[in-house]
Amino acid sequence: MQRRNFLVGLGSASVGGSALLGSGAFSRVESHRNVTVEVAEDPDAYLGLDKCDTPNGSYVDIDDNGHLEILMNPDNPTIGESPLGSGVNSNSISNFDNVFQICNQGKEDACVWIADDDAWPTVPEEETMGGERRVEFYLNGFRDQSVIGEGNGINLAVGECVCIGLETRTFDLAEGDELLGELDNQVQIVADVDAECGVETPCPDLTGSYQCTTYAPQSEGYTATGTRFEIQNTGEQTQYNLAVANSPGAYEESSIGSNTTTTIVADASFPNKALLAWNVPDGCGPLPDAQTWADYKDENDLEDLTDWYEEFGTGGEVPAEAPDEIEDDYVVEVRDIPEEGLDPAAGPDPFISDDQWPEMSDDAADLGWIACEAFDDQNLE
């Protein structure tokens, strides 16, 4: 078993917590062999702890001892001379999805959770959400899936990572109060290879959505270069394909861990339709309302994936890296971009001038298009 404490600081109603790695050592060695045991910084340890590759990852810092800490207070080095805030709002509920990640970099699958504690601060009974924890930790952006307590443990396979978010509840607190002061601003992560996880990982179930449009600087402005998608998996690890139709078409193939949210950038800068297909492993039946690739082709009178690109892409452009076909029994989700019911021909701005950057035109913004820099800025506020 490995246990780790980590530090969290939330100013103005500040939160503190830190995740520390437990030790595993020989009790006695009599044979004459070389034995090297080395302490690693949190990101490189067997129980890897690091920031998520998301805007909210900026709340995470690795201290001088190589330990992870979450700083939502004036001590956060990201703030510097910037106009960023220095703490969470009082008398409110605030959510921060995908802040830090836990990685199993050992040699066995493990059950992972954040240890509960009788001293965990709660909201006074007479306040809104009375009796609830001041700080709740949850999976990715799945805010109703707590990871506090062994009963909420999640299985983490070897080589797999999962991001953790947190919710703060600051009712009956004032500026400068610390939300986890009763815990000395520390919480403990447990990774146990012998424990039975309290949460059974369901079959993979993916959802994909447009997040933002990427741009590159050009003379006197910025030119659209691609599209960033967010993909969520609320089940076990699986392989997936992402096909994007329009100008240019794009194709990506990768894997996604259990209970994980990830982002992927496709080269298609003016997309109008995306197809997300994923493998359902043996022993896992598709969800009752799931549609397979074979069903989708029959419904839309398509022969194969090449036919899909030619039907929905501008000029019938098929990416060179795309296969002719994907497996018929893959489950698919197909949607217009940026959202159902809008005219996909009205795409993002192909060029944004320096004086308007990073904001798009009103027409594009009204349809849901947004530059990734503007998207990230909004999520850091």
N, C-alpha and C positions, 0 to 999 in steps of 0.2 A: 504494500500500500504506500502511496505517496501523498503527502499533505503539504500544502503550500499556503502561506499567508501573503496577501498583497494589499497595498496601500491605496485608498481612494480618497481624494479630497474634493469636496464640492463647496465652494465659497458662497457666501450670502446665506445661507442655509447650506453649509458645506458638507460634502460627503467624503469619507476617507476609507480606503480599503487597500490591501496589497496582497498579491498572491505569491506564496513562497513554496519552493520545492522541498519535499521531504527527503530523507536520506535512506539509502539502502546500502548496507556495508557488511563485510565479512565479520563474523563473530570470532572466528579462529581459523588460521591457515597454517598448516604444518609442512605441506609439501613445498619443495624449493622451486618456486616458479615466479616469474615476474608478474606483479599485480600493480596496475596503474589505475587509480581512481582520481578523476579530475573534476573539479567544480566548474560548471559552465554557467554563463549568463542565461537568464530566463529564456530568451528566444531559441537558444541552442541546447537546452537541457532535455532530458528524456520526457519530462512533462513540460513541453514548450509553451511559453507564455509571451505573447507579443501583441502589438496593436493590430487591429484589422485594417485591411487596405480599403478604408472608407473615410469619408470626411470626419466621422466621429472618432476615428482612430487617433485624431490629434489630441484627444484628452488623455492619451496614454503616454507615459514616459518611462524610460529605463534609467534607474538611479545609478549613483556611482558604484554601488555594489552589484550592479547587473540585475537588479530586481525590478519587476514590473510594478508601476504605481499608476493609479488613475487620479488625475488632478483636475477637478472642476472648481478651482479656486484661483486666487491671484498667483499661486506658485507655478502654474502651468507655463512652461517655457515657450509654448507656442504663442502666447499672448504678446510678449515683447512690447514693441511700441504700437501695435495694431489697435484698432478700435473694438476688438472683440470683448465680450462680456467676461466677468470674473466670478460668476457663480450662477446657481439656479434661482428661479423666481420663488418668492415666498408665497404661501397660501395657494399652492398650485400643484398640479401633477405634470411632470415633465418626463418625456421618453427619449432615450438615446439608444437607437438601434446599432448593433454591430460595432461595439466599442473595442473590445479586446478578444483575442482568440486563444483557445486552448488546443494544443497539438499533442497527439500521442506519438512521440518519437522514440518509444521503447520497442520491445520485442513481443508484447502480448496485447491483445485487446483489453480495454479497461472500461470500467464504469466511472463516470466523472460527475461530480456535483459540488456545489458550494455548501459547506457545513452550516447547519442551522445552529442557533445559540439561544438559550433562554433569555439572555440579556439583549437580544436583538431589539433595537428601538422600534416602537410602534406609534402610530398616530393616536392621540387621546380619544377615548370613547365618545366624547361629546362633539368631536370634530367630524368633518366629512371624511369618509373612509376610516372611521374610528376602529382601532384594533389591527389595522393593516400595517405591514412593515413600512418603515420610513423609506427604505431602499429595497427594491425587488430586482433580482437578476433573472434574465430570461434568455431563451434561445434566439439568436439572430434578431429578426424583427417580429418574432412570434410572441407578442406581449402577454399572451395568456398561458405560455408554457414556461413556468418557473423552473429554475435549476437549483433552487435552494432546498436542501434536505435530501437524504439518501433515496427517499421515495420518488424524487424527481430526477434521479440519476439518468444519464444518457450514455449509451454505448458508443465508445470511440475506438474505431479499428486502428490498427497500426498504420501510421502514415497519414491519418486523417486529422483534420482540424475543424473546429467549430467556433463561430463567433458568438459572443455573449453581449447582450444589451442590458440596460438598466433603466428602471423607472424610479423617480424620486417623488415623495409626497411630503410637502413642506407646510402642511396646515399647523397653525399654532406655533410657528417659528418666526424668528426675526433675523435681520441681517447679522451675519457673523456666526450664527448657530451652526453646529456641525451635526449632520444627520446620523453619523455612526460614532459619535463620541463615546457612547457606552461600551463600544467594542474596541476602544482605543484606535479607532479608524483603521481597523484591520479585519479582513474576512479570510476564511480558509477554504482553499480548493482541495478536494479529495479525489484522487485517482486510484481505484482499487481493482486489481485484476481478478480478485476472488469474489467480488460483490455481484449480486444479481441486480441489474438495473431495474429501477422501479418503473421506468417508462419503456414499453416495448416499441421498438422502431417499426413503423408500418411500412407497407410497400411504397416505393418511390412515387411521388406525386409532384410534378413540376408545374410552375407557373412562370411565364416570361412576360416582361413588359418593357416598353420603351422608357428609357431614363433621360437621355439627353443626346445632343449632337456634338461631336468633337470638331474643333477648328484648329487650324494652323496659321501662324502669322504670315501674312503676305504684304506686299507693298501697300501702305496706307490702309490696312485692314486685316481681316481674317477670313479664310476660306474654309468651307465645310469639308471635312475629310472622312468622317465615319459616324457611326451610331453606337452609343453605349446602351446595352440592355442589362436589366437586372433579372436574374433567374433564381427562383426559390425552390427548394426541395424540402417538403415536409415529411419525407420518408427515408428509406435506406439509400445508401450510395448507389449510383447508377451512371451509365454512359448516356450521353445525349448528343443530338445534332441540332444545329440552329441554321436554318436556311432563310435568307432575306432576299426578297424580290424587289427590284427596281434598279436604280442607276447609281453605281453599278450593283449587280447582284453580289451576294456574299454567302459564304458557307463556313461554318465552324463546327468542329467536333471535339468534345472533351468529356470529362467526368465531373461529377459534383457529389460532395459528401453528404452524409445523412444530416437532416435538419440544418441545412446550410443555405445561405444566401450568397450569391456571387455575381460579379459583373463581368461582361464580356464586350469587347469593342469589335464591331464588324466594319468592314471597309465600305459598306453601302452607306453613302451620305444622304441619299434621298430615297429612303425605303417607303414602300406602301403596304407591304404584307410580310409577316414573319411566320415561319413554321418551326415549332419546337417539337422534336420527337425524342422519346427516351425509351430505354430498354426496361422491360418488366421482367425481373429474374424468375427462374424456375421456382415454383411454389408460391409465387405472388400472382394473384389474379388482378386484372385491371379493375379500377374503381367502377361501380355500376354505371356511371354516366360517361365513362371514358370512350374515346373513339380511336380505333387503330388506324394506321396509315392505309391499310387495305380498305377499310370502311370509307375513309375520306376520299380515296381515289375513285371508288365506285360512285360516291355521292356527287363528285364534281367531274365525272367522266374524264379522268386523267389516266395516262398509261404508266408514268413513272415520275421521278423527281425532276428529270430534265423537262418533261411536259409541264410540270408545275411552274418552273421558272419561265418557260416560254408563254404560258397562259397569263401569268400575273406580273411578270417583269417588263420593264420598258424595253421595247425592241427585241424581246425574247433573249436577253443576254443571260448566259449560263456561266457561272464562275468556273474557272479552269480546275480549281481544287475540289469541286463538288462531284460526288459519284453520280452515276446514272440513276441509282435507286438506293433506297434504304429498306430495312427489314419490314415486311408487311405487318408483323405483330407488334411493332413499336407503337406506343401510345402517342398521340399527337395533340397539340394545341395550336390552332391557327388563328391569327387575329390581324385586323387592319392596324395601321400605325398612323398617328400616335394612339388613337383609340377608336373603338367600334362606332360606326355611324357618322364619322367625319370624312370629308372628301380627301382621299389620300393624294390626289393630284396637287393639293395645296401643301407643298412640303416646307421644310425649314429654309431659312434664308441661305442661299449659296454663298453670300458674302456679307460680312458685317463691317462697317466702316469703323475707324479708330474712335471717332467721336461718339459712336453709339455702343461700342463693345462694352460688356458682353451681352447686352440686351438685343433680342431679335425685334423685328418689326411688329407692330400691333397685330397685323393680320396673321403672322406666323404664331405669335404668342397666344392669340385667342384660340388657335387650333390645338394648343398643347405642346408646341415645340419649344425647346429651351436649350441654350448653349450649356455645355457641361461646366464651364467655369461659373456661370450664373447659378446652376443647380447646386454645385458644391458650396458656393458662397451662402446660398439660402440655408443649407443644411448645417452650416457652421455657426449660424446666428443663434 
